[in-house]
Amino acid sequence: MSDTLLRFDRLEPLRAQVAAWRRAGERIVLVPTMGALHAGHLALVAHARAIGQRAVVSIFVNPTQFGPTEDFSRYPRDTDTDLALLAQAGADAAWLPSVETMYPAGFSTRIEPGPAAEGLCGAFRPGHFSGVATVVTKLLIQVGPDVALFGEKDFQQLQVIRSVVRDLDVPVAIEGVPTLRETDGLALSSRNRYLAPPERATAPRLHAVLSHIAERLAEGAEAAPLLAGGISELEAAGFGPVQYLELRDADTLSPVTRVERPARVIAAAYLGSTRLIDNVAVVPAAQA
């Protein structure tokens, strides 16, 4: 690890530096981000440093994963602060491609992911996971890391990326890192800064509801009544619309009605104008 954060906005110098590290036998770990970095991102950087010799962080707000009515234009951007945080966290390099670099004139190729992208966020954000799969595949090819790290808060995204890497034989290990939370349980997210103070006070209810449901499911309870009750509880607390609150198999993301193998309770709900997502792992009591 170097003492200076290297900044790259052109691909050729980035690849030359990565090649030099690889010739030296160093393990390279990529942390893809859209910037607006917070402690959750920095935890990924710390993990990258722990499992490899070189930590590369990409910062790119990807327009192709935002729908026409979503928050691309107002998504928080503060590159100078992000770079200062990465330097303090000990990252080795920041990859800062422009939109023109990622999608040059004539760009026409998109990756359409399979079943992992169906339902959940895929149902409410048409085209989102195609944009995610395409940009992440490009980042993996550009940087060529040994490992890429993704937070488990975006659990469907993590599973989509795993399926794309597996299906396309991309020589990168994909590792999920547990969600970092505030002391009151709210999952860290760049979008949390959109919450007004009363909304911020309400937001932890999402994790609390999911955790309660997960506890009951682990004891063998049936999912349907718990999920219906969870939606009602969230709506009563001020969330709405609740786009989904479901129980899915942790590996395949297939819907399940009772927990017999590892699963996830997973939800997306609006609080005011802010869309929050979260999930909680469920392990059957017999396997815990």
N, C-alpha and C positions, 0 to 999 in steps of 0.2 A: 504494500500500500504506500502510495506517495503522500507527501505532506501538502500537496497542492491539487486542488480540483481542476482537472482539465476540462475545457469547454469546447465542444465540437458542434458546428452547424453545417458542416459539409461531410459527406459520407466517406470520401477517399481518405482524409486524415484519420477519421475514426477507425476505419478498417486497418490502416497501417499501424495504429497504436495497439489495437487488439491483437494483430498478428505478432507484434513484438512481445506482448505479454505471453501469448501462447508459445512462442519459441522459447521463452524463459521457463516454460512448464507451469505457468500460473493458471489457476482455475478462475474462470470469469463468470460472474453472476449479474444478471440483468434485473432491474426493478423498473418495469414500465409504469409511468404515471401520466396524468393529465395536469400535473402541477398543482398549485394551491396546496402546497405540502403541509401536512400536519403530523402529529406524533405517530399516527398509524403508518404513514409512509416512512418515517425515520426508523421505526421499528423494523421495517422491511430492509432498510439499508444496514441496520445493525446485524440482522440475520445474515444478509449477504456477506458482510465482513467476517462473520463467524464461520461460514461454510466455504468461503473461497478467498483467494488472494486479491482479486480485483472486483470492485463493485461499480457497475455502470448504471446510471439512472437516466431513463429517457423522459422528456417532458414534451408532450404533444397533445393539444386539445383536438381530438379527431372529429372533423365535421361529419364524417360519413356514419357515425353511430348516433347522431342526434336526429330526431324527427323534425318536421317543419314547424311544429308548435312547441318544441322543447327549448331548453335554456342555453343553447350553444353561444349566442351572442353575449349573454350575461354570465356565463360560466366564469368563476373567479380566475384571474390571471395576475401573477406577481412574480415574474421571472427573477428579478434581482433578489427578492427575499428567498425564493426557492433555492437559488444558487448559494446564498449565504448559509442556509440551513444544511444543504448538502455538504458544504465544506466543513461545517462544524461536526457533522455526523461521520466524517471520514470517507465519504464516497470518493472514488478515484476519477470518475469522468461523468460528465453530463452530456447527453445527446439531445440536441435541440433542433430537430428538423423543422423546416418550414412546410406549409401546406403544399407549396410548389415542389419541394423535394419529395414529399410523400406521394403526391398525386400530380405529376407533371402533365403537361398538355398531351392529350391523346390517351391518358390512362383509362383503361376500360375493363380491368379484371377485378372480379369480386369473388370471394369465397363464400359459399352457401353452406353453413354448418348443418349437421344432421339433427337427430331427435333431441339432443341435449338443449337445443335452442327453441324447442317447441313449448308452448304454454308459458306460464309465469310471466316474466318480463317480455319474453318473445311474443306473447299474445297482445300485450299492450303497447309494445314499441316495435312496430313492423320495420324490418330492415336493420334493427339495432345490432343484432348479433352477427349479421353479415359484415357490417362495418367494423365491429370489434375483431372478428376473425381475420379480416383482411389486414387491418392495421397491425395487429399483434404478429401475424405471420411475417409481414414486412419487417417489423422491428427485430424479430428473431433472426431473419436472414441478414439484416444489416449489421447487427452487432455480433451474431454468432456466439452467444454465450454457451457455457456448459449447463447452466441452470437459470431459469427465470422464476421470479417470485411474484405471487399474487395473493392479496388478502382474501380471506374466506367470507368477508361481508358480502362481496359480489359472488355468491356461491354458484349461481347458474353460469355466470361468466367464466369462472374457474373451470367448471366442467366442460363448457363449450371449448375452451382453449385446450384442455387436455385431449378432447376428442379430435380436434383439428390436428394437433401435433402427432397424435397416434396414427390417424388415418393417412396423413401426408408424409410420414416417416421423417419428420423434422428432428434432427439429432440434438434435442434439448430436453433436459429434465424439467418438468413443471411441478413446482412445489407450492402448496397452499400454506399460508401462515395465519394462525388464529386471529380473529378480530380484536383490535385494541379498543377499549371502551373507556368512557368517562367513569368517574366513581359512582355515578347514579345509573350506570348501565347503558347509556346511549352509545351506540357505535360511532366511532370517529368517522367523519365524512366531510369533504370539502363543502358539501351543500348545507351542513349544519349552520354555517354563517348566515344563511338566508332566514333562519328562524327568528321571529320576533320574541322578546323575552317571555311572554305568556306561553307561546308555542314551545320554546325551549324547556319550560317547566313541565310541559305535558309530554314531550317527546320520549322520555324514558319508559313510559307506559308500554310502548311497543315491545321492548325487550322483556319487560316484566310479564306481559301476556304470553309471549312466546315461551318464556322459561317455564311458566306454570303449566302450559299445555304440554311441553316436553316432559316435565316430571310425571304427569298423569299418563302420558303415552308409554313412557318407559316402564310403568307399572302394569301395562297391558290393556289400558282403556282403549275403547274404540275412538277413532279419529273424528268422525263426522260431527257428533254433538259438541265436542271440545272446540273444533274449528269454528262452528257456527256461533258458539258462545263467545269465542275470542273476537270474532268480527263485531258482535254486538257490544262487547266491552270497549273495543277501540272506538267505535262510533259514539258511544256514550261519553267517552273521554274527550271527544272533539276531533278525532281523525275522520277523514272522509274526502273523497271516496276511498274505501279500502279496496284496492284493486284485486288482491288475492291474499289468502291465508290458507296454505295447503301443507300437506304432509307428503314428502317425496323421498324415494330411495336415495341414499347418499351417493351411490355410485352411478346409477342410470338416470336419476331424476324422474323415474316413472312414479305416477301416483300410487300411494299405498293407503290402505284403510286401517291397518293395525301394524305395530312395530314388531317385526320378527328378526330384523337385521338392521344395521345402522341406517338411520334416516335423518332427515332435516325437516324441522318446521320452518317454513319460509314465507315471508310476507313482504308486500309493498303497499304503502298507504300514504295518502296525502295528509299533511298537517298544514293547514292554510294553503299556500301555493307551493310548498316544498314537498317533494316526493322522497320519502324515506324507505329504505329497504333494510331488512335484517333477517337473520336466520339463527336457529339454535340446533345443535346436534342432539339426536335422540339415540341412545344405545339401550337395547332391551336389558332389563334388570338382570337376566340370567347371564348376559355377556359383560356386564359392567365390572 
